[in-house]
Amino acid sequence: MDISTYVIVGFGAALAGFVQGLSGFAFGLVAISVWAWVIDPASAAALAVTGSLTGQIIAALSVRRGFDLAHLAPFILGGLAGIPLGAALVPHLDMSWFKTILGALLVLWCPAMLLSKDLPRVTLGGRVADAAVGFGGGVLGGLGGFTGTLPTLWCTLRGYERDVQRAVIQNFNLSMLAVTFIVYLSSGLVTARMLPMIAVVLPSMLVPTLFGTRIYVGLSETGFRRLVLGLLTVSGIALLVSGLPGLLR
């Protein structure tokens, strides 16, 4: 692997670490939107889970929000059921499909999050709906550490306050990523050949993650959300442009 690949991997890890430290989620989405251009999906997924878990540990130690077990339990129980399915799909991913699915996810999810402040609060479904969303988060977590995508949108639609949402997402992500990492290790998705990449990812994300956690309290939530989701939408469009021609062929 040439030096430019390591540089891109390090840049993706730094950017994703900052976003995760600031928001409590989205390491996998940000990192893989960069990494998908230079490394295969299985390696990107394994690195994303490794980096996401590390970032969540740092964030949990730096931005402590406690947790409400009544809010959290349905998400975790659903997520635990979804992780094995997502992990089982990783070895079968095709690069064109991978880029297209990830791009579509970003293009659909990010504008939805931007508009979610204008949507009515969802009160139906109770814990069963929370568990279903947790299951979806578990599947996406098994696919590459995207544990926070669906639960974040769902908590926003539920109308949770920022700190309540962060507590749910931070603890859900930490739990799901720890289990996903164990599943990846046991299934051979994290291998010794990835150690050089891991050695680039972890140092690259450390300072940006800490920096993100430090400015979390004083940052305008609306301004940050618009910036990050706008950038992720652009990344999603770029991935779709890259992946769709391969599918059409």
N, C-alpha and C positions, 0 to 999 in steps of 0.2 A: 504494500500500500504506500503510495507516494505521500510526501510531506503535505501537499495541499489538502489531501483528505483529512489528515489529522488537524489541520488548521480549521477546516470547516466544521469538523466534529467539535472542536474546542469552542468555536464561536457559537454553535448551536447550543452547547451546554451552558455557556455563560449567559446567553440571552434567556434561555429557558429557566435557569436558576434564578435570575432576577425576577422574572414574571411570577414564578412559584413563590418566592420569598415575599413578594408584594401582595399577591392575591390569594395564596394558599392552595392553588391548583394550577393546571395547564402546562406542567413541565413537558409531558409527553407530546402534547399537541404542538407546542412551540419547537421543541427539539427535533421531532420527526419531520416537521414541515421543512426544516433545513437539511436534516440528515438523509431524507429520502432521495436526494439528488446524488448522493455519493456512496451510500452503503446499502446492502441488501435488507429487505424487510425484517428478516429474522434477527439479524444483528442489531438493527435499529430498535426493534422492540425490546430486546434484552438490555441494551444500553439505556433505553428510556426508563425501563422499570428500575434499573440500578440507580440511575440519576434521580428519578422521582422519589424513590424511597429515601435516599440520602438527603434530598432537599426537604422532605417532609419531617425527617428527624430534626434537622437544623431549625426548621420553622417552628416545630412543636416546642423546642427548647427556648426559642427566641420570642415567639408570640404565643403566650399561653392563654387559651380562652376557655379551658375546662371543657365539660361536655354534659349534655342532658341525655341520660340513658334512654328515656322514653322517646326522644327524637331520633337518637342514633341507632338503636337496636334493629328496627326494621330494615334500615339501609344495609347494615352489616350482614344480617342474616340472608337477605337477598343477594348481596354481593358475593358472599362465600359460595352460593350456589352457581353463580355465573362465571367465576374465575376459571374453573376447569374447562369449560366450553371454549372460552376465548383462547386459553393457552393451547388447546388441542388444534385450533385453527391456524396458529402461527406458522408451523412448518409447511403448510399448504398454500401460503400466500403467493400470488403472482404479482410481480412488480407493477404491471399496468393496472391490475385490479386494485392493488394496494394504494397507488397514487390516486386513482379515481375515487375510491371509497373515502379515503382520508380527505381529499379535496372537497368532495360533496358534503362530508360531515362539517368541515370548516365553513363552507359557503352557506349551508343551511343553519348551522348552530349559531354562528357569530352574529349575523343580522338578527336572528331571533332574540339573542341576548340583548342586543342594542335596543330592540323594540319592547323588551319584556317589561320595562318600567311603565308602559302604557297599557299593559294587559291587565284584566281583572284578576284578583287574587283567587287561586284555586283552593277550594276547601273540601272538595269531594275526594272519596277514595280512602282517606285515613291511612292507617298503617299498612294496609294491603297495597295501596298505590305506592307508598314509600318503599316497600319491599320490592315491588316490580321495578321501580327506578333503580334501586340498589342492585338488582339482578343485571339490568342493562349496564350499569357502571362496572360491575364485576366482569362481564363479558368483554367490554372495551378495555378494562384493566388487563385482562389476560392477553388481549391482542397487542398491547404495547404500552401499558401504563396510563391509559386515558381514563382513569377511574373517576375523575372529578367532573367530566363533561356533562353527563345527564343529571347527576345529583345537584350540580351548581345551578343549572337552568331550572330544575324542579324547585329547589329552595327559593330561588328568585320568584318563581310563579306562586309559591306558597306565601310570599310576602314576608319572609324572615328578615329581621334586621341584620345589618352587616356583620356584627360580631357573632350573632347566633348562627348565621349561615357559615361564617368562617369556622366556628367550632364544629359544626356538623361535618363540613367538607374536609377540614384538616384531620379530624379523627377517623373519618371514613377512609380517606385516602391512605393514611398511615397504616390502618389495619389491612386494607385490601392490598396495598403494595407489598407489605411484609409477607402476606400469604402468597401473592403472585410470584415474588422473588424465590420463595421456597419451592413453589411448583416449577419454576423455570430451572432452578438448580437440579431438582430431582429428575426432570425430563431431558436434561442435557442441552437446554436452550442457552444457558450461560456456560461457556466453555473457557478453557485455558487460553485459547487463541484470541479471546477478546480482552485479555488482560492489558495489552498495550492501549487499546481504546479506552478501557475503564480508567487507566492511569492518566489519560488525557481528560476525560469527562469530569472526574471527581475534583481535581484541583481547579479546573476551569470554572466550575459552578460555585465553588465555595464562597468566594468574596462577593460575587453578584447576589447570591442568595441572602447572605447576611445583610448586604446593603438594602435589598428589597424589604427585608423584615424591619429594618430600622426606619424606613420612611413610610411604612404602611399606615401608621396612625395619623400622620399629618397630611396624607395625600387626598386630593379630591377624588372620591370614588367614581363619580360620573366621568370626569376627564380621563382618568386612567382607563376605565372600561372602554370608552370610545376609541382611545388610541390603540390599545392592545387588540381589541376585537376587529378594528379596522385593518390592522396589519395582518392578523390571522386570516381575514377574509381574502385579502390580496394573495396570501400564501396559498389558500385553498384554490383560488382561481388559477394560479400558476401550476399547481399540481394537476388540476383537471386538464389544463392545456397540454401538459406533459403525458398524462396517463391515457386520455381518450383515444389518441391516434393509435396506440398499441392495441387497444380493444377493438377498434374499428378494422384493423388489419387482420 
